[in-house]
């Protein structure tokens, strides 16, 4: 017979049913295997129950079908053999009113065919046994639903981390008690987490991934296989971009498919291209920029007139990878991202107000038109430095009217050049002075913002004071310097 049909509720161990003191069931024959599972309970007095079994049942009988003169024939062997052939999980024999004891030949047959034989005492009804099975199934179902819900929450949280793909794989491997692998379009393992798989299982999982990788009409989205005691599953990610999620585990619980499917959806979002507008328009914009078109001409292709720039840095020590940057862009609502060393830059339409992102520190520029993207980029960098210095999740660059608005552009530019020209071509000194002033002269916070030692900050500020021939403790001097330094 084919494999037993999978019921809508998880099966329960036969041992759990035997442990119910109110039933007083007793196993008297067959193997005592903790892995024996019961999918349902069914009562039948047919001499040949085979046509009425689906597989996985605890078959209950009072022996009404047993002929009066069985003798030493093959009746019980044939009866038990048919139950085993139908996929029955165990046989329950009820004592009284037909039989006072379980027939010895039935006990021997169950031992021969390795079918667990359960003695049901007179005080226990078959309906009571069936009800106990369904009660245990309901408990198992509740526990499984809770496990799936907790897994979904942990996977969603993992997807929001700065390293989303490895985090999702780790959570999935932990939840299924096995190994999770992300295969690239070329079939190579891009990332993996969990217990190492046996070489044979690893090879079989890679082959299973090829089954679901898009190759034409009719390609399945998922596939399962078992080899060498390991359960394997593969899930195609996205709409045809070739990434595949593979899962290998020693056992497969009823909720594992749901958990793996949630992980597959999250990984599809993380590995796929995040569409926020026309991909063709973005390609056209890139080509025009490379060919020298001004930003004002390119911006309409991207679908917005005003923009903000976001600089983001992971809270952990690891540098952001392209997948993490893509996930951040998706969370903020823009595919226009750039990974530059330890900082991710995102160009975002102004109407999409960015909020704090778990695992990231963000600096946000003021709203700017395409002609001022470069200025907004500088503002976002300064906001990020301040956010890191004051340990804030997000800092926005101030955009309220300032003194600079009262001074003609040319005059402000000439004043800044005259005042700061003494620092020469030393961007480290200029940035250190700007950060130090913005943080109210705090050596420690400035060191954090610039990723340098506090003594380096002291030395640079001292050099600035010497070159400028100015008392940096004087608030008027600080005010003039800050006015000049605020210019991008």
N, C-alpha and C positions, 0 to 999 in steps of 0.2 A: 504494500500500500504506500501511497505517497506520504510525504511528511504531514504531520497533524496540522490542521488549520489553526491559525493563530486567533485566539479569542480576543474580545475587546478589553478584557481585564487581564492583568498579569497572573500567571499560574502561581500556585502555592506549594511549598514542599510537603510531601507526604508526612515527613517527620513532624511538621507543625500540626497536622490533623491528629496524629497519634498522641501528641502532647496534650490534647484537650481532655482534661480529667472528667468533664461532664459526659463525654462519649464513651469512655472506657474501652476504646478500641485496642486490639492487640495484634501485632504482626506475628504469624505463626509459620510462615514459609516465604521463600524467595529472598533475594538479596536485600540487605538493609543499607541502601545507598542514600546518603544525604542529598544527592543530586536528583532523586526521583521527584518529579513535579506533577501536580494534578491540575489539569485545565478545567475540569468540570466533573460532576457526579451524575451517573445515569443508572437507572434501575431497569433490568430486563430479566425475564424468565424464559427467554428463547434458548433453545438448545444450541443454536448457532447465532450468536449476537453480531457476527462480523458485518452483515449488511447495515446494521443500525448504529455503528460506531464511527466517530470522526477521528479518533485518536486522542490520546492524552487523558482518557476518562478513568475515574475510579468507578468500575462497574460493580453494582450492588445486586446481589441475588440471594434468595432464600432457598434455592435448590429445588424449586417446584418442578423444574424441567428434568430433573434427574430421574431416570427410569427406576422402577422398584427393584428390578433384578439386574443391576449393572454388572455384577460378577467381576471377573478379572479381564474384561475387555478393554478396548482403547477409548472408551467414551470420554473420560476425563482428560486424557492426553489430547484427543481431538478438540475438545472444548477449550482447553487452555491454549493450544496452538493457534486456534482461530482468533482468540482475544489478542494474543501477541502479534499475530499477522495484521490485525486491524489497528495496531498501535496503542492498545489499551495500556494504561500506566500501572494499574493495580486492580485486584479483585477483592471485593468485600463480601464475606459470606455471613448471612444472618442466622443466628441460632433461634429455633422455635419460630413458628409452631410446626414446621415440616421436619427439621433435623435438630436433634439435641446436641450433636457434635459435628464438627467439620469432617467430612469423609476423608479417610487416610489417603485414598487414591488421589483425591484432589490436592492434598498437601504435597504428595510426591510429585504430581504433575507440575505444580507451581515451582517446586525446587528444580525440576528438570528444565523447564522453560524459563527459569529466572524471572518469574512474575511475582511481585509482592502479593501475599495473601493475608488479608486482614479479617480477623474474627470480630463480628459485630454481636455484642451481648443482647439477650432478649429485651432488656429495658431500653435499648437505643433503637429508635426508629430510623428507617432509611431517609425519611424526610428530614429528621434531625441531623443526619450526617450531611445531606445535601445543603441544608441551611448553614451548617458550620463551614462547609467549603466556600460558599458564597460570602459568608462573613469574613473569612480569611482573605478572600480575593478583594473584597471591598477595602479591607485594611491595607492590603498590598497596593491597591490602586491609589489610595489616598497618599501612601508613602511615596509612590512613584511620581504622582503629580507634584508633590512637594519637592522631590528631587529635581524634576524637570524645571519647575519654576525657579528654584534656587540656581540651577545651572544657567538658565536664560539670563538671570540678573547678573551673575558673575561674568558671563561672556560679554554682555553689553558693557559692563564696567571695564573689562579688559580691552574692548575695542576703543575706548576713549583715552587709553594711556598713550604716552609718547611713543611707545614701541608696540603698536596695536596688534600686528600680525603675530609676533612671538608670544604676546600675552594671551591672545585668543587660543593659539595652539596649546599653550601650557594649561590653560583652563580646561580645554576640551579633553586633553590627555588625562588630566586629573579626574575629570567627571566620569569618563568611561573606563578608567583604570587601565589604560593602554598607551598607544602611541599615536600622535597626530602629525601628519606630514603635508606640507604645501608643495605640490609639483608645479613647475613652470611649464610654459607652452612647449618647450623642447623635451619635457619629460624628466628634467633634472630636479633633484630635491633642493628647493630654495630655503626651506626652514623646516625644523622638526622639533618636537618636544615629547617628553614622556619616556617610558621604558623602551630601551633598544629592542627591536624586533629580531627574531632569528633570521639568518640570511635567506632561508627559503621563503619565509613570510614576507620579508622585505622585497624580494624579487617578485613574488606574487602580487604584492600591493602595487608595485610599479606597473605591472602588466594590467592589473585591474583599472588603474588610472587611464591607461590607453583606451580602454573600452568606452569610457564616458567622455573622452576628449572629443570635441566636435570634429566630425569627419564627413558629414553629409546628412541628408534627411534620415530620420529614424534613429539617430544616436541617442541612447538613453541618458537621462540626467544623473542617474545613480545606479550603482551595481554593488552586489554583495557576493562574497565567496568565503569558503572556509578551507584552511590548509594547515596541516600539522597541529591541530588543536587551537588554531588562531582564527578568530572571526575578522574578516576584512570587509571594508566598505569604501566606496569611492563616490565623490560628489563633484559634478562639473560646476565651476564657479562662473557666474555671469552669463552673458549672452554671446558665447562664441569666442572669447579671448584666450582660451586654452589653459587657464589655471585649473587645477584639480586638487580637492582636499581628499586625503587618504587617511583612514582610521584602522588601526589594528588593535585588537583586544583579546584576552584569553576567554572572555565570556561576553555575551551580548544580552543586555537587559532590555525589557520592552521599551523603555523610554530613551534608549541610546540613539535610535534613529531620529527622534525629535530633537534631541540635544545637538547631534551632529548637523542636522538640517539648519538649526539656528546659527551655528558656527559657520556653515557654508554661506548663508545669506550675508552675515557680517563680513566674511572674507571677500565675498563678491564685491561689496561696496568698497572695501579697502584696496583691492587689487585692480578694480576696474577704473575706467576714466570717469571722473565726476563731471557730468554734463550740466553746465549752467549757462545755456545759450548754445549757439551753433558752433560745433567743432570746426566746421569749415571757415566760419568767420574768424575764429581765433587763429587758425592757420594763416588766413589772409592777412590778419593784423601783424603776425610775426614776420611774414615775408616782407610786408611794406616797411616795417621798422628796419629790417636788415638791409633793405634797399634805400634807406635814407629818408623815408617819409616822416614828417613831424608827428609828434604825439597827438596833436589836436586832430589830425586827419585819421589816425588809427583808432582813437578812442570810440567813435560811434560804432565801429564794428564789434566792439566788446559790450555794447548795450547800456552804457551809462554815461552821463555827462560829468558827474562829480564822483570823486573817489576818496578812499582813505587807504593808507598803507599800514599794515600790521607787521611788527617784528615779534617773533615768538622764539622762546628758548626753552628746551626741556628742563624740568626741575632736577632730573637725575644727571649723573655724570656722562651718560652715553650721548654721543652726537646724534642728531635726528637723521633717519634714513629717508629715502624718497617715499616709501610707503607710509611712514609716520607723517611726513609732510603732507601727503595726499589726504590722509585721514583728517588732519587739522584743517586743510582747505575745505574739505567736505563739511566739517562741523561749522566752519565760519560761513560757508555758502559761496565759495569761489574756487574755481579750478586754476586760477592764476597764481601759482606758487613758485617759489625759488628757494633752493637749499644752498646756503652759503656757509660752509664750515659748521659752526655750532648754532646758527640762527636760521630760522625759516621766515621768509618774507612772503606776505600775501597781499595782493592788490585786490581791494574789495570795493564794490559799489557802495556809495555813501549811505544808501537807504538800508543796508544790511548792518545794523548796529552790532558790533562784536561784543560778546560777553566773555567772562572768565572761562577758561578751558582747563579741566582737570589735568594735572601733570605738566602744565605749561605756565610760563610767565610771559605776559604780553605787554607790548608798548604800541600805542595807537596814535597815529598822526592826526592832525586837523584835516578837515575836508579840503580837498584841493582839486582843481581842474587839471587836465592833461598837461598843460604847460608848466605846472608846478609839481609834477610827480617827483622830481629829484629832491625838491625841498621837503615834500612830505616824507620821503624815504629817510632823510636826515632826522626829521622830527620823530619818526617812529623809533629810530635807533636811540635817540636821547631819552624818549619815554621808557623804552625797555631798560636802559641803564638805570634810570631812576626807580623803576619798579623792582629791579633786582636789589638795588641798594636799600630800599625801605621795606623789602620783603612783602611786596604787594602782588596780588594775582594779575592786576591789570592797571596800567597808568595811561591816561590820555593826555596828549600834548595840549597845553592851554590854548584856546582859540578866542578868548575874549579880547575886546579892543585894548590895545596897549600903547605905551609911549611912542612906539615905532610908527603908529598910525598918524601921529601928529607931526612927524618929521619927514620932509621930502626924501624920496628914495635915494637920490644922488648924494644928498648931504649926509644921510645916515651911513651910506657906503663909504664915503670919504672919511668920516669920523672913525669908523671901525678900522679902516686900513691904517690911518695915522696912529691910532692907539695901539693896535695889535701888531703893527709892522715890526716892532722891536723884537718880537718873539721869533722873527725869521721864519724859515721853512721848517718848522718843528711841530707837526700835527699832534705829537704826543703831549707836548706842553700845552697846546691850545685846548685839547680835549680834557686834559687833567684839570686845567683851570676852570673850564666850563662845568665839569662834574662837581668839583670842589665847591664852587660858588652855589650851584643848584642845591647842594646838600648842606648848606649853611656851615661850611668849613669843617665838616666831619671827616677825619682822616680814615676811620674804619669804613664808613659807608662808601666813601669815594673809592677805597681799595676794592671793595666788593663790586662796585659798579664797573670798574675798569679791569678787574681780574689781575690786579697787581698787589704787591706787598705794601703795607701802610708806610713803610720807610721810603719806598719809591715815590709815593704820593708826596711825602714831606720834602724829598729832594727836588722834585719837579716844581712844587709850589715855591720853594725857596729860590729856585733858578728863575721862575717867572717874576718874582718880586725884584730880583736883582736886574734882570733885563729891562723891566718896565720902570725901574727906579721909582717904585710906588710902595706905599704902606698898605698892604692888603688887609690890615685890620681896620682901616678907615672905611666907614660905610659909604661915603661919597665915591671913593675910589672903586669900591665893589659895585656900586650902582652903575658907574660909567662902563666898567669892564663888562658887566652883565648885559648892558644895552648893546654893546658891540658884539659880544659873543653870541647873542641870540640870533644874529643874522646867519642864515644857512651858508 
